[in-house]
Amino acid sequence: MMDCCLVLYHPYRPLLQYIHEWNNKETILPTAWNVVNDSYRTDICLLYAPHQIALACLHMACVITQRDYKQWFAELNIDLDKILEITRHILNLYELWKNFDEKKEIPALLAKMPKPKCQTSRPPSQGGSQSEGQNSSQPQGSQNSSTASNLTQTNN
């Protein structure tokens, strides 16, 4: 058995630190936060640093809310190609969601799933593990006391 540990740093803290100095953060922050949440449906968090993911989500939020922060992004000392690459990954996810047809895709996926194996023995609820003389509706302790009370009544 393998024993491993994965530590994953989330982009929420860098996102809050970047947006702290912005003016319209009440409109941009929820949008960027939702984009970060959506990014977890991909492997982006395993491939890129959290601050890069936060910047890509901020960039997307600025485009979605039509805010112009081009000068702010230009002043950053970062690799903008990586930010745009992350943005493309997230946009590909949105494109996949847009084109996904549940009624057509789900039956095919369910058909590919392995079916559960049937059990040959009967489950305990159908009397598979209890002896014939025991009543399955009573707890074990109450069966013994009711049997003992029946014996004392017949002897008296």
C-alpha positions in Angstrom: 0.0 0.0 0.0 1.3 3.4 -0.9 1.2 6.2 1.7 1.4 9.7 0.2 0.3 13.2 1.0 -0.6 16.0 -1.4 -0.5 19.6 -0.3 -2.4 21.9 -2.5 -2.3 25.7 -2.2 -5.5 27.4 -3.2 -5.6 30.6 -5.2 -8.1 32.3 -2.9 -5.5 34.1 -0.7 -3.5 35.6 -3.6 -6.8 36.6 -5.2 -7.8 38.6 -2.2 -4.3 40.1 -1.9 -4.3 41.2 -5.5 -7.8 42.7 -5.5 -7.2 44.5 -2.1 -6.1 47.7 -3.8 -8.7 47.8 -6.5 -11.7 50.2 -6.5 -14.5 48.0 -8.0 -13.7 44.9 -6.0 -17.4 44.4 -5.0 -18.3 43.5 -8.6 -15.1 41.8 -9.7 -14.3 39.6 -6.6 -17.5 37.4 -6.8 -16.9 36.8 -10.5 -13.3 36.0 -10.0 -14.1 33.7 -7.1 -16.6 31.8 -9.2 -14.0 31.4 -11.9 -11.6 30.0 -9.3 -14.3 27.5 -8.2 -14.9 26.5 -11.8 -11.1 26.0 -12.3 -11.2 23.1 -9.8 -13.1 21.1 -12.4 -9.8 20.9 -14.3 -6.2 20.0 -13.4 -5.1 23.6 -13.4 -4.5 23.6 -9.6 -2.0 20.8 -10.1 -0.1 22.4 -13.1 0.2 26.1 -12.1 1.1 28.2 -9.1 -1.8 29.6 -7.1 -0.9 33.2 -7.8 -0.9 32.5 -11.5 -4.4 31.0 -11.3 -5.6 33.9 -9.2 -4.3 36.4 -11.9 -5.9 34.4 -14.7 -9.3 34.4 -12.8 -8.9 38.1 -12.2 -8.2 38.7 -15.9 -11.3 36.7 -16.8 -13.4 38.5 -14.3 -12.3 41.9 -15.7 -13.4 40.7 -19.2 -16.7 39.4 -18.0 -17.6 42.5 -16.0 -16.1 44.8 -18.7 -13.6 46.5 -16.4 -10.4 47.9 -17.8 -7.3 47.0 -15.7 -4.9 46.5 -18.6 -2.4 49.0 -17.1 -2.5 47.1 -13.7 -1.8 43.8 -15.5 0.9 45.4 -17.6 2.8 46.6 -14.5 3.0 43.1 -13.0 6.3 41.3 -13.2 4.8 37.9 -14.3 4.7 35.7 -17.3 1.6 36.8 -19.1 1.8 33.8 -21.5 1.2 31.4 -18.5 -1.8 33.5 -17.4 -3.3 33.4 -20.9 -2.6 29.6 -21.0 -4.5 29.2 -17.7 -7.3 31.4 -19.2 -7.5 29.1 -22.3 -7.8 26.0 -20.1 -10.7 27.6 -18.2 -12.3 28.8 -21.4 -12.0 25.2 -22.8 -13.9 24.0 -19.8 -16.7 26.5 -20.4 -16.8 25.5 -24.0 -17.1 21.9 -23.0 -20.0 22.7 -20.7 -21.7 24.8 -23.4 -21.5 21.9 -26.0 -22.4 19.1 -23.6 -25.7 17.5 -24.3 -26.9 15.5 -21.3 -29.7 13.6 -23.1 -27.2 12.3 -25.7 -24.1 11.8 -23.6 -25.3 10.4 -20.3 -26.9 7.2 -21.6 -23.7 6.3 -23.4 -21.7 6.9 -20.3 -24.0 4.8 -18.1 -23.8 2.0 -20.7 -20.0 1.9 -20.3 -20.2 1.7 -16.5 -19.6 -1.7 -14.9 -22.7 -3.3 -13.5 -22.7 -4.5 -9.8 -22.3 -8.2 -9.2 -25.3 -10.0 -7.8 -25.0 -11.7 -4.5 -25.9 -15.4 -4.4 -26.7 -15.5 -0.6 -29.7 -13.9 0.8 -29.3 -10.7 2.8 -30.0 -10.8 6.6 -33.2 -8.8 6.1 -34.6 -11.8 4.2 -33.7 -14.3 6.8 -30.3 -15.4 5.4 -28.3 -15.4 8.7 -30.9 -16.0 11.4 -32.1 -19.3 12.6 -35.6 -20.4 11.9 -36.9 -20.1 15.5 -36.0 -16.5 16.0 -38.3 -13.6 15.2 -36.5 -11.0 13.1 -38.7 -8.1 14.2 -37.5 -8.2 17.9 -34.1 -7.3 19.2 -31.9 -10.2 20.4 -32.3 -9.4 24.2 -36.1 -9.0 24.0 -36.5 -12.4 22.3 -34.9 -14.2 25.2 -37.1 -12.4 27.8 -40.3 -13.0 25.8 -39.4 -16.7 25.5 -38.7 -16.9 29.3 -42.0 -15.2 30.1 -43.9 -17.7 27.8 -42.3 -20.6 29.6 -43.2 -19.3 33.1 -46.8 -18.7 32.0 -47.2 -22.3 30.6 -45.7 -23.8 33.8 -48.1 -21.9 36.1 
